[in-house]
Amino acid sequence: MYSNRSNLLIGFHGCDESVAFELLNKPKKVKISEKPFDWLGHGFYVWENNYARALEWAKDKQKRGKIKKASVIGVVFTLDHCLDLIDNEFIGIISKYYDLMKVDFQSLGKELPKNKDVKEDEHKDLLIRELDCAVIEYLHQKIKEAIESGEEPSLKEFDSARGVFIEGGPAFPGAGVQKKSHIQICIRNMECIKGFFIPRI
C-alpha cells in the first residue's frame, strides 16, 4: 500500500564532464551501470540530494585516471515502485531472496560471491559489493522469469532501489556518524527520470 513513491526527488550523478553534457543534450540516452559490484544492482546511479558527495566521487575517479574531468549533473526523478532498503518490508524481501539464491548456488556447487574491501581503504567498508549486487540482481531475475512464464509473480518489477551507506570512518573521534555516509539511488526504469539540469553552485 505504501511502497509506491511517486513524488519528485532531486539527485546528483557524478561523472565525466562529457557525460554530463551528453545527458543534458540527449536526456533519452542514459547509460546504465552493469558492474558485478554495483551496490544496489544494475541501473543509473544518483546520490540523493548530495551534490558534494557526487563531486567528491567524480574527483576521486579523475584522480585515478578513470575520467578526464570531474563533473556533476542534476537529476529530477521519482522512485515509483522502489526496493527501498531503508524499509523493513524490503530488507525482509532481500533477506529471503539471499536464502533462495544460496540454495540455488549450493545445488550447482558454486560459491556465493562475497563483498570485499578495496586494498587502499583503511576503513574496511567492503566497497566491492559483489554479494549485495548478486542478490539484488537474482531478485530482479526471479521476478522477470515469473512474469515471462505467465505466472502471477509474488512481487512486481521494481523501478528503482534505494539504500543508505555508512562509510568513510568517524566524522570525529568516537563518532557514530561517518564522513562519507549517504543515500544512493539506483534507477532501473528510465521512465523514472524526468529530466537533467546543471546544478547552481
C-alpha positions as CSV (number, residue, x, y, z in Angstrom):
1,M,0.0,0.0,0.0
2,Y,2.8,2.4,0.9
3,S,5.5,1.1,-1.4
4,N,4.9,3.3,-4.4
5,R,6.8,6.6,-4.2
6,S,5.7,9.0,-6.9
7,N,6.9,12.3,-5.5
8,L,9.7,14.2,-7.4
9,L,13.2,14.0,-5.9
10,I,16.5,15.7,-6.7
11,G,19.7,13.7,-7.1
12,F,23.2,14.1,-8.4
13,H,25.2,11.9,-10.8
14,G,29.0,12.2,-10.6
15,C,30.6,11.6,-14.0
16,D,33.0,13.0,-16.6
17,E,32.1,16.4,-18.0
18,S,31.4,14.9,-21.4
19,V,28.9,12.5,-19.9
20,A,27.1,15.4,-18.1
21,F,26.7,17.4,-21.3
22,E,25.6,14.3,-23.2
23,L,22.8,13.7,-20.6
24,L,21.8,17.3,-20.7
25,N,21.6,17.4,-24.5
26,K,20.3,13.8,-25.1
27,P,18.3,13.0,-22.0
28,K,16.9,9.8,-23.5
29,K,20.4,8.4,-23.9
30,V,21.1,7.1,-20.4
31,K,23.9,4.6,-19.9
32,I,23.3,2.2,-17.1
33,S,25.9,0.6,-14.9
34,E,26.2,-3.2,-15.1
35,K,29.2,-3.9,-13.0
36,P,29.3,-7.0,-10.8
37,F,29.9,-4.9,-7.7
38,D,27.2,-2.2,-8.1
39,W,25.9,-1.6,-4.6
40,L,22.2,-1.7,-5.5
41,G,22.3,-3.8,-8.6
42,H,22.4,-2.6,-12.2
43,G,21.0,0.8,-13.2
44,F,21.6,4.5,-13.3
45,Y,23.1,5.8,-10.1
46,V,22.4,9.1,-8.3
47,W,23.3,10.4,-4.9
48,E,20.1,11.6,-3.2
49,N,20.2,15.3,-2.6
50,N,24.0,15.2,-2.2
51,Y,25.9,17.3,-4.7
52,A,29.1,17.4,-2.7
53,R,29.4,13.6,-2.4
54,A,28.7,13.2,-6.1
55,L,31.5,15.7,-6.9
56,E,33.9,14.0,-4.4
57,W,33.2,10.7,-6.1
58,A,33.9,12.1,-9.5
59,K,37.1,13.8,-8.4
60,D,38.3,10.5,-7.0
61,K,37.6,8.9,-10.3
62,Q,39.6,11.6,-12.1
63,K,42.5,11.3,-9.7
64,R,42.6,7.5,-10.5
65,G,42.6,8.3,-14.2
66,K,39.1,6.8,-14.8
67,I,37.6,10.0,-16.2
68,K,39.2,13.1,-17.7
69,K,37.3,16.0,-15.9
70,A,35.1,15.5,-12.9
71,S,31.6,16.9,-13.2
72,V,28.1,16.5,-11.7
73,I,24.7,16.5,-13.4
74,G,21.5,17.2,-11.5
75,V,18.7,14.6,-11.9
76,V,14.9,15.1,-11.3
77,F,13.3,11.7,-10.7
78,T,10.7,9.5,-9.0
79,L,11.3,6.3,-7.2
80,D,7.9,4.8,-8.1
81,H,7.9,1.1,-7.1
82,C,11.1,1.1,-5.1
83,L,13.2,-1.7,-3.5
84,D,13.8,0.6,-0.5
85,L,16.5,-0.9,1.7
86,I,15.7,1.6,4.5
87,D,12.3,0.0,4.8
88,N,11.8,-3.2,6.9
89,E,9.5,-4.8,4.3
90,F,12.1,-4.7,1.6
91,I,15.0,-5.7,3.9
92,G,12.9,-8.8,4.7
93,I,12.4,-9.4,1.0
94,I,16.1,-9.2,0.1
95,S,17.0,-11.5,3.0
96,K,14.5,-14.1,1.7
97,Y,16.0,-13.9,-1.8
98,Y,19.5,-14.3,-0.4
99,D,18.4,-17.6,1.2
100,L,16.8,-18.7,-2.2
101,M,20.0,-17.8,-4.0
102,K,22.2,-19.6,-1.5
103,V,20.2,-22.8,-2.1
104,D,20.5,-22.4,-5.9
105,F,24.3,-21.9,-5.7
106,Q,24.7,-24.9,-3.4
107,S,22.7,-27.1,-5.8
108,L,25.1,-26.0,-8.6
109,G,28.2,-26.5,-6.5
110,K,29.0,-22.8,-6.8
111,E,30.4,-20.5,-4.2
112,L,28.4,-17.3,-3.3
113,P,30.0,-14.0,-4.3
114,K,31.5,-12.0,-1.4
115,N,31.6,-8.3,-0.5
116,K,35.3,-7.3,-0.4
117,D,37.5,-4.5,0.8
118,V,39.4,-2.2,-1.6
119,K,43.1,-2.7,-0.6
120,E,43.7,1.1,-0.1
121,D,40.5,1.6,2.0
122,E,41.8,1.9,5.6
123,H,38.2,1.8,7.0
124,K,37.4,-1.6,5.6
125,D,33.9,-0.5,4.3
126,L,33.5,-3.5,1.9
127,L,33.3,-1.2,-1.1
128,I,33.3,-4.1,-3.6
129,R,29.7,-5.2,-3.1
130,E,29.6,-8.4,-5.3
131,L,27.3,-10.3,-2.9
132,D,24.8,-7.5,-2.5
133,C,24.7,-6.9,-6.3
134,A,24.3,-10.6,-7.0
135,V,21.4,-10.9,-4.5
136,I,19.6,-7.9,-5.9
137,E,20.0,-9.0,-9.5
138,Y,18.9,-12.5,-8.5
139,L,15.7,-11.0,-7.1
140,H,15.0,-9.0,-10.2
141,Q,15.7,-12.0,-12.4
142,K,13.3,-14.2,-10.5
143,I,10.5,-11.6,-10.8
144,K,11.2,-11.3,-14.6
145,E,11.2,-15.1,-15.0
146,A,7.8,-15.4,-13.2
147,I,6.3,-12.7,-15.5
148,E,7.7,-14.3,-18.7
149,S,6.4,-17.8,-17.7
150,G,2.9,-16.4,-17.3
151,E,2.8,-16.9,-13.6
152,E,1.3,-14.4,-11.2
153,P,4.6,-13.1,-9.6
154,S,4.6,-12.6,-5.8
155,L,6.3,-9.3,-6.4
156,K,6.0,-6.7,-9.2
157,E,9.1,-5.4,-11.0
158,F,11.0,-2.7,-9.2
159,D,11.6,0.7,-10.9
160,S,14.4,1.7,-8.5
161,A,16.4,0.7,-5.5
162,R,17.4,2.9,-2.6
163,G,19.9,2.3,0.2
164,V,21.7,4.2,3.0
165,F,25.5,3.6,3.1
166,I,27.7,4.2,6.1
167,E,31.4,4.7,5.1
168,G,34.5,6.8,5.4
169,G,35.4,6.5,9.0
170,P,34.2,8.5,12.0
171,A,33.4,12.2,11.4
172,F,35.2,12.9,14.7
173,P,36.8,10.8,17.4
174,G,34.3,8.4,18.9
175,A,31.5,9.4,16.5
176,G,28.8,7.1,15.2
177,V,28.5,9.4,12.2
178,Q,30.7,8.5,9.3
179,K,32.4,11.0,6.9
180,K,31.0,9.7,3.7
181,S,27.6,8.4,4.7
182,H,24.9,9.0,2.0
183,I,21.7,7.7,0.4
184,Q,22.2,6.2,-3.0
185,I,19.6,5.5,-5.6
186,C,19.8,3.0,-8.5
187,I,17.2,3.8,-11.2
188,R,16.2,0.7,-13.2
189,N,13.2,2.1,-15.1
190,M,14.4,5.1,-17.1
191,E,10.9,6.5,-17.2
192,C,11.5,7.5,-13.5
193,I,14.0,10.1,-14.8
194,K,12.0,13.3,-15.6
195,G,15.0,15.5,-16.6
196,F,18.6,16.6,-16.1
197,F,19.9,20.0,-15.1
198,I,23.1,21.9,-14.5
199,P,23.3,22.5,-10.7
200,R,23.6,26.0,-9.4
201,I,26.8,26.1,-7.3
